[in-house]
Structure formats: C-alpha cells, structure tokens
Amino acid sequence: MSKEKSLFEDELPVPRGKRGRQNHVRLGDDSPESSGKSKGGNGAEHPQQPNYHLSVKVFSRAKGQSATAAAAYRAAALIVDERTGDVHDYRKKQRVEFSEIVAPAGAPSWVYDRSILWNAAEKKERVNGCVAREWQISIPRGFSELQAIELARELSNEIVDRHKIAVEFSIHKDHPKNWDGSEKVAVSYHAHILGTTRRITQNG
C-alpha cells in the first residue's frame, strides 16, 4: 500500500478485478422472482419495488474499530489481527451469501488474500487513524442473488477505478421479517463494500 491517501470525494471500467477469496458462494436462480405483480394484499410491498439506500461510514481506530474485524464480520470469515493478536471469528454468521475482493489492475497477488489485505490496511495507519471505509447499499427488490452480485461487483469496480484502492464486497441476505414481525413477500439483499483508505500500487 502506498502512503498516498485517496481523496474519497463524491466521485465514483477498469478491467475486472481478480476474484478474491469467497465465502458461502451459493449462486441463486437468476430468473425474476416476480412477474411484476404485487403479492398479497394489505399494502404488501411490491417484490420489484425500488428500495434506494446508500450509507457511507468510516472505521476509526480511535473508536476501537478495526479493518480486520469489519472484514471478518462482513464476509463471515476468520481473521487474526496481527497487530493486536485479536481473533475475529464470524464463520457462524448467517445470511452472508458471497464475498469477493476487487483491486486495481496490476495489484500484487497478496491483495486478494483477505487476511493479508486487511492486516496490511491496519499496519499502515497511524495510532488513531481511519483504517477502512464502507459503502452499504440496498439491492433493488426482485433482484436474484446473481443479479445482486453483479450489481455490487460493478459498483466495486467503479470505486476501484476512481480511487485506486482495494475493496471487498459482501452480499448479505436481508432479514426475512419486516420491522413489525410480518414475513417479507420476497427474498431481498444488501451489499457491503469495504475499502482500504490507501491506494494500491504494483509495489503494495
């Protein structure tokens, strides 16, 4: 990783990044889940209704957060933080469907190893620095798992192209119940795109 910081303004195709380590890879049927008709009455949500949501957050060591913990949780993986010795084991986490690392063309091969990547992100930051940034997006209702993966991959490539960083995107299945306890009429997804705060070059 180079010491040059990415700007991370409101800017968001490079050649597609190599496939990273994947967890819980289970591609679903890519056929539409609905013909476009609403299922059920009583104001039930339309299965193909857009559900726009985007949030951006930072992970700060000053707040006790770490890139290794964030990555392990989002990918339902095991990562040992080499800086602190903490073991972040989220392999039993449910509803994590897919994870993939995307990096700039020419990035060194170690970037595609989750543990090495996020430990490197931790080691490069100052004592109270920002160790990672995340974009969390909702996937439009009615998208299959395969469509959700392709959408998140496309957005990840745009971020990588713009900022020259490495990101890992993870597809999570939404909770099967609504806030009022009722069952959702269709399966839906959201994506976490976790990015390094420093640019990736051929030299690391």
C-alpha positions as CSV (number, residue, x, y, z in Angstrom):
1,M,0.0,0.0,0.0
2,S,1.3,3.4,-0.8
3,K,1.2,6.3,1.6
4,E,-0.8,8.5,-0.8
5,K,-4.3,8.9,0.5
6,S,-7.3,8.5,-1.7
7,L,-9.5,11.6,-2.0
8,F,-12.8,9.9,-1.5
9,E,-14.9,12.8,-2.8
10,D,-18.3,12.3,-4.3
11,E,-16.7,10.8,-7.4
12,L,-17.3,7.3,-8.0
13,P,-14.3,0.5,-16.2
14,V,-11.1,-0.8,-15.1
15,P,-10.5,-4.4,-16.1
16,R,-12.5,-6.5,-13.7
17,G,-10.6,-7.3,-10.5
18,K,-9.4,-10.8,-9.9
19,R,-11.8,-12.9,-7.9
20,G,-10.8,-12.9,-4.3
21,R,-11.5,-15.5,-1.6
22,Q,-15.1,-16.3,-1.4
23,N,-17.3,-17.4,1.4
24,H,-20.7,-19.1,1.3
25,V,-20.7,-19.0,-2.5
26,R,-24.2,-20.1,-3.5
27,L,-25.5,-18.5,-6.6
28,G,-29.3,-18.5,-6.8
29,D,-31.6,-18.7,-9.8
30,D,-31.2,-15.6,-11.9
31,S,-34.7,-15.7,-13.1
32,P,-37.0,-12.9,-12.0
33,E,-38.7,-13.6,-8.7
34,S,-41.9,-11.9,-9.8
35,S,-43.7,-11.0,-13.0
36,G,-44.2,-7.5,-11.6
37,K,-47.5,-8.1,-9.8
38,S,-47.8,-7.4,-6.2
39,K,-48.0,-10.5,-4.0
40,G,-50.7,-10.3,-1.3
41,G,-52.9,-7.5,-0.1
42,N,-52.9,-5.2,2.9
43,G,-50.3,-3.0,1.4
44,A,-47.7,-5.7,1.0
45,E,-44.5,-4.5,-0.6
46,H,-44.1,-4.9,-4.3
47,P,-41.3,-7.5,-4.9
48,Q,-39.8,-5.4,-7.7
49,Q,-40.2,-2.0,-6.0
50,P,-37.0,0.0,-5.8
51,N,-35.7,0.4,-2.3
52,Y,-33.0,3.1,-2.5
53,H,-30.4,3.3,0.2
54,L,-26.8,4.2,0.4
55,S,-24.8,4.9,3.5
56,V,-21.1,5.6,3.9
57,K,-19.1,5.1,7.1
58,V,-15.6,5.1,8.3
59,F,-13.9,2.7,10.7
60,S,-11.6,4.5,13.2
61,R,-9.0,3.1,15.5
62,A,-9.8,6.0,17.8
63,K,-13.2,4.4,18.3
64,G,-11.9,1.0,19.0
65,Q,-12.7,-0.2,15.5
66,S,-10.5,-2.3,13.1
67,A,-10.4,-3.2,9.5
68,T,-9.8,-6.8,10.3
69,A,-12.9,-7.1,12.5
70,A,-15.0,-5.3,9.9
71,A,-13.9,-7.5,7.1
72,A,-14.3,-10.7,9.1
73,Y,-17.9,-9.8,10.1
74,R,-19.0,-8.8,6.6
75,A,-17.5,-11.9,4.9
76,A,-18.4,-14.4,7.7
77,A,-14.7,-15.2,8.0
78,L,-11.9,-15.8,10.4
79,I,-9.2,-13.2,10.5
80,V,-6.4,-12.9,13.2
81,D,-5.3,-9.3,13.7
82,E,-1.6,-9.5,13.6
83,R,-1.2,-6.0,15.2
84,T,-3.3,-6.8,18.4
85,G,-3.5,-10.6,18.4
86,D,-7.3,-10.4,18.4
87,V,-9.1,-13.3,16.7
88,H,-12.2,-12.2,14.8
89,D,-14.2,-15.3,14.0
90,Y,-17.6,-14.8,12.3
91,R,-17.7,-18.1,10.4
92,K,-21.1,-18.9,12.0
93,K,-22.7,-15.6,10.9
94,Q,-25.8,-16.3,8.8
95,R,-27.2,-14.7,5.7
96,V,-23.8,-13.9,4.2
97,E,-24.1,-15.2,0.6
98,F,-21.0,-14.1,-1.3
99,S,-17.7,-12.1,-0.9
100,E,-15.1,-11.0,-3.4
101,I,-12.1,-8.8,-3.4
102,V,-11.6,-6.3,-6.3
103,A,-8.3,-4.4,-6.8
104,P,-6.7,-2.2,-9.4
105,A,-5.1,-3.8,-12.5
106,G,-1.5,-4.8,-11.7
107,A,-2.1,-5.1,-7.9
108,P,0.2,-7.6,-6.2
109,S,-1.3,-11.1,-5.7
110,W,-1.4,-10.8,-1.9
111,V,-4.1,-8.2,-2.2
112,Y,-6.6,-11.0,-3.0
113,D,-5.9,-12.7,0.3
114,R,-8.4,-11.3,2.8
115,S,-6.3,-11.8,5.9
116,I,-3.2,-10.2,4.3
117,L,-5.1,-7.3,2.8
118,W,-6.9,-6.1,5.9
119,N,-3.9,-6.7,8.2
120,A,-1.9,-4.6,5.8
121,A,-4.6,-1.9,6.0
122,E,-4.3,-2.0,9.8
123,K,-0.5,-1.8,9.8
124,K,-0.3,1.3,7.5
125,E,-2.5,3.6,9.6
126,R,-1.4,5.9,12.5
127,V,-2.4,5.3,16.1
128,N,-5.9,6.9,15.9
129,G,-6.3,6.8,12.1
130,C,-9.1,5.7,9.8
131,V,-8.5,2.1,8.9
132,A,-11.3,1.4,6.3
133,R,-14.3,3.0,4.6
134,E,-17.6,1.3,3.7
135,W,-20.4,1.8,1.3
136,Q,-23.5,0.0,2.2
137,I,-26.2,-0.3,-0.5
138,S,-29.6,-1.9,-0.8
139,I,-30.2,-4.2,-3.7
140,P,-33.5,-3.5,-5.6
141,R,-36.3,-5.8,-4.6
142,G,-36.8,-8.6,-7.1
143,F,-33.1,-9.0,-7.9
144,S,-31.9,-12.6,-7.7
145,E,-28.7,-13.3,-5.8
146,L,-26.7,-13.5,-9.0
147,Q,-28.1,-10.1,-10.1
148,A,-27.2,-8.7,-6.6
149,I,-23.6,-10.0,-7.0
150,E,-23.2,-8.4,-10.5
151,L,-24.5,-5.1,-9.3
152,A,-22.2,-5.0,-6.3
153,R,-19.3,-6.1,-8.5
154,E,-20.0,-3.3,-11.0
155,L,-20.1,-0.6,-8.2
156,S,-17.0,-2.1,-6.7
157,N,-15.1,-1.8,-10.0
158,E,-16.2,1.9,-10.3
159,I,-14.9,2.7,-6.8
160,V,-11.6,0.9,-7.5
161,D,-11.2,2.6,-10.8
162,R,-11.9,6.0,-9.3
163,H,-9.8,5.7,-6.1
164,K,-7.2,3.0,-7.0
165,I,-7.9,1.2,-3.7
166,A,-8.8,-2.4,-2.9
167,V,-12.3,-3.3,-1.8
168,E,-14.1,-6.4,-0.7
169,F,-17.8,-6.6,-1.4
170,S,-20.1,-8.9,0.5
171,I,-23.7,-9.8,-0.3
172,H,-26.0,-10.2,2.7
173,K,-29.5,-11.6,2.6
174,D,-31.9,-9.2,4.4
175,H,-33.8,-10.3,7.5
176,P,-36.8,-12.4,6.4
177,K,-39.2,-10.4,8.6
178,N,-40.3,-6.8,8.4
179,W,-40.0,-4.4,11.4
180,D,-43.5,-5.3,12.5
181,G,-42.7,-9.1,12.6
182,S,-44.6,-9.9,9.4
183,E,-42.9,-12.2,6.8
184,K,-41.5,-10.4,3.8
185,V,-43.1,-11.4,0.5
186,A,-39.8,-11.9,-1.3
187,V,-36.1,-12.5,-0.5
188,S,-34.0,-9.3,-0.7
189,Y,-30.4,-8.4,-0.3
190,H,-28.0,-5.6,0.6
191,A,-24.3,-5.2,-0.1
192,H,-21.3,-4.0,2.0
193,I,-18.4,-2.6,0.0
194,L,-15.4,-2.3,2.4
195,G,-12.5,-0.3,1.1
196,T,-8.9,0.5,2.1
197,T,-8.1,4.1,2.9
198,R,-4.8,4.0,0.9
199,R,-4.2,3.4,-2.8
200,I,-2.9,0.1,-4.0
201,T,0.1,0.1,-6.4
202,Q,2.2,-2.6,-8.0
203,N,4.6,-2.1,-5.1
204,G,1.9,-2.6,-2.5
